[in-house]
Amino acid sequence: MTVRTIRPYRASDRSAVSDICVKTGDSGANAEGVYRHDSLLGDIYAIPYVERHPDLAFVIDDGAGRAIGYVIATDDTESFNRWFHDEWWPSVRDVYAGDEAEERDAVMLAGAERIGTVPVEYAAEYPAHLHIDILPEGQGGGLGRALIEAMEAELRRRGVPGLHFVASSRNENALGFYDRLGFTRLPSAPGSQAFGRRFD
């Protein structure tokens, strides 16, 4: 019987992390084909995290070395966002030149351009933030909870006082999951739901 485990991210997981991001990127559903380049979601919401903080990334291993879920984070949202704006996004932006012709792409690209230009309202009280995505084959059995617990343990070890993240308000399964884990719902923009947890 294959045993799935939680383990630290490895550089060889990079393409799997991007793939998981796309295949869960439409409020938990598969977002392949939604944008002109499937790599867009990963280049905004996944790969920059493992590039800057490979030590703040954990994956679900399917038992054969393949990642089928992940949690990725930064322990300093404002610093990460400045780096994203100044270094990461300029390094990949040209891949998506011209994609603004499609409305969905334009909205996503405009959002990427804003990262690091405006303060994050939750960052002062909850300076860390994370993203968690799990393929359907990795869901259930407590693995999502184990991912969150692994990340929280590392953030606590580093002395980070709080963690936040934002989910789509359409992803009811995810919202229920975060409620069950005891996260606090935070004031949120329409279409989204932010959650936070203090560690002190």
C-alpha positions in Angstrom: 0.0 0.0 0.0 1.3 3.4 -1.0 1.9 5.7 2.0 1.5 9.4 1.5 3.7 11.6 3.6 4.4 15.3 4.3 8.0 16.3 3.5 10.0 19.4 2.8 10.0 20.8 -0.7 12.8 19.8 -3.0 14.0 21.7 -6.1 12.8 18.7 -8.2 9.2 19.5 -7.1 9.2 22.9 -8.9 7.3 21.8 -12.0 4.8 19.7 -9.9 4.1 22.7 -7.7 3.3 24.9 -10.7 1.1 22.1 -12.1 -0.8 21.7 -8.8 -1.4 25.5 -8.7 -3.0 25.4 -12.2 -5.0 22.3 -11.6 -6.6 23.8 -8.4 -6.5 27.4 -9.6 -10.2 28.0 -10.4 -11.6 28.2 -6.9 -10.3 24.7 -6.3 -11.2 23.4 -9.8 -8.9 22.8 -12.7 -7.8 26.1 -14.4 -6.0 24.6 -17.4 -6.9 26.6 -20.5 -8.4 29.5 -18.5 -5.5 31.8 -19.3 -3.5 32.1 -22.4 -0.5 30.6 -20.7 -1.1 27.9 -18.1 2.1 29.0 -16.3 0.6 32.3 -15.3 -1.0 31.2 -12.1 2.1 29.4 -11.0 4.3 32.4 -11.8 2.2 34.6 -9.5 1.0 32.3 -6.7 3.4 29.4 -6.4 6.9 29.5 -8.0 8.0 32.9 -6.5 7.5 31.4 -3.0 9.6 28.3 -3.6 12.2 30.5 -5.3 12.5 32.9 -2.4 11.6 30.6 0.5 12.3 27.0 -0.4 12.7 26.4 3.3 9.0 27.5 3.8 7.5 24.9 1.6 6.1 21.4 2.4 4.5 18.9 0.0 2.4 15.8 0.1 4.4 13.0 -1.4 2.3 10.4 -3.1 4.7 7.7 -2.0 6.6 7.6 -5.2 8.3 10.9 -4.9 5.7 13.0 -6.7 4.2 16.1 -5.1 0.4 16.1 -5.1 -0.2 19.0 -2.8 1.7 21.8 -1.1 1.8 24.6 1.4 4.1 27.5 0.6 4.6 30.7 2.5 6.6 33.8 3.3 7.4 34.8 6.9 7.4 38.5 5.9 4.6 39.5 3.5 5.7 43.1 2.9 9.4 42.1 2.2 8.2 39.3 -0.1 5.9 41.6 -2.0 8.7 44.2 -2.6 11.0 41.4 -3.9 8.1 40.1 -6.1 7.7 43.6 -7.6 11.3 44.5 -7.9 12.9 41.2 -8.9 10.6 38.3 -9.6 7.8 39.8 -11.7 10.2 41.7 -14.0 12.0 38.3 -14.6 8.9 36.6 -16.0 6.7 39.5 -17.2 7.8 39.3 -20.9 6.4 35.8 -21.2 2.9 37.3 -20.9 3.3 40.3 -23.1 0.2 40.8 -25.2 -2.0 38.5 -23.0 -3.8 41.6 -21.8 -6.0 41.3 -24.9 -8.0 38.7 -23.0 -10.0 40.1 -20.1 -9.2 37.3 -17.7 -5.5 37.6 -18.4 -5.6 41.4 -18.1 -7.2 41.2 -14.7 -4.6 38.7 -13.5 -1.7 40.6 -14.9 -2.9 43.9 -13.5 -3.1 42.2 -10.1 0.5 40.9 -10.4 1.7 44.4 -11.3 0.1 45.8 -8.1 1.9 43.4 -5.8 4.4 45.3 -3.8 2.9 48.7 -4.7 0.2 48.9 -2.0 0.4 47.7 1.7 -1.3 44.5 2.7 -3.9 45.3 5.3 -3.3 42.1 7.3 0.5 42.2 7.2 1.0 44.2 10.4 -0.9 41.8 12.7 -0.3 38.7 10.6 3.0 39.1 8.8 3.3 35.7 7.3 1.0 34.4 4.5 0.6 31.1 2.8 -1.0 29.3 -0.1 -2.1 25.7 0.1 -3.3 23.6 -2.8 -4.0 19.9 -3.0 -4.9 17.8 -6.0 -8.1 15.7 -5.5 -6.1 12.5 -5.1 -4.4 14.0 -2.1 -7.5 15.4 -0.3 -8.9 13.8 2.7 -7.2 11.7 5.4 -5.9 14.7 7.3 -3.1 15.6 4.9 -4.3 19.2 4.5 -4.3 19.7 8.2 -0.8 18.1 8.4 0.5 20.6 5.8 -0.9 23.5 7.8 0.5 22.2 11.0 4.0 21.7 9.5 4.0 25.3 8.3 2.7 26.7 11.5 5.3 24.8 13.5 8.1 26.3 11.3 6.7 29.8 11.5 6.4 29.6 15.3 10.0 28.3 15.5 11.0 31.5 13.6 9.1 33.7 16.1 6.6 34.9 13.5 3.6 36.4 15.4 0.9 35.7 13.0 -0.2 34.1 9.7 -2.9 35.1 7.1 -4.2 33.9 3.8 -7.0 34.7 1.4 -9.4 32.2 -0.3 -12.0 32.6 -2.9 -15.5 33.0 -1.3 -16.7 30.5 -4.0 -14.6 27.7 -2.7 -17.0 26.5 0.0 -15.0 23.3 0.7 -11.9 25.3 1.4 -13.7 27.8 3.6 -15.2 25.0 5.7 -11.7 23.4 6.0 -10.2 26.6 7.4 -13.1 27.1 9.8 -12.6 23.6 11.1 -8.9 24.4 11.7 -9.9 27.3 13.9 -8.7 30.2 11.8 -10.4 33.6 12.3 -12.3 35.1 9.5 -11.0 38.6 8.7 -12.7 41.5 6.9 -12.4 40.8 3.2 -13.0 42.2 -0.2 -16.0 41.0 -2.2 -15.4 37.6 -3.8 -12.7 36.6 -1.2 -12.4 35.5 2.4 -9.3 36.2 4.4 -8.3 34.1 7.4 -5.8 34.8 10.2 -4.2 33.2 13.2 -2.0 34.8 15.9 0.8 32.7 17.4 1.3 34.7 20.6 
